[in-house]
Amino acid sequence: MNVKNSIHIAEEVVASVASLAACEVDGVSSLMSAGGAQISDRRGKRAPTKGVKIQITDDTAVIDVILLVKYGYNVRTVAEKVQENIKQTLESMTGMTVIAVNVRVGGISLKKETKKKSK
């Protein structure tokens, strides 16, 4: 009996990993939808697969991401770090080959970070 094993990773999983990898980069404020709206769900938390478009063919992936960069950060440097982090994270976690990570900076976030008070 000849049995072929296969593993399929859902596009939503790949998109979630890419989204989390993008948001780990210092200088990224949030991801955006293609329409330009900042992504969040009804509770105000970021929706993990929005703002990321995935194209998977066999074991290769092309990632498109739209993000907001925090004011005061070098936009090009942040975008390059996002590309690198998404590529390394996806290849490490999924075994896929990432052909391209296309980053579109949709804007600059001007809101100031609020620090939590320690009790």
RAWOFEN-V887773 format. One record per helix or strand. SS is the DSSP state (hx for helix, st for strand). FROM is the first residue (numbers start at 1). TO is the last residue. Records with the same first field share a line. If there is no record, write none. Layout:
SS=FROM-TO  FROM-TO
This chain:
hx=11-23  75-94
st=28-32  38-38  52-57  60-70  97-109
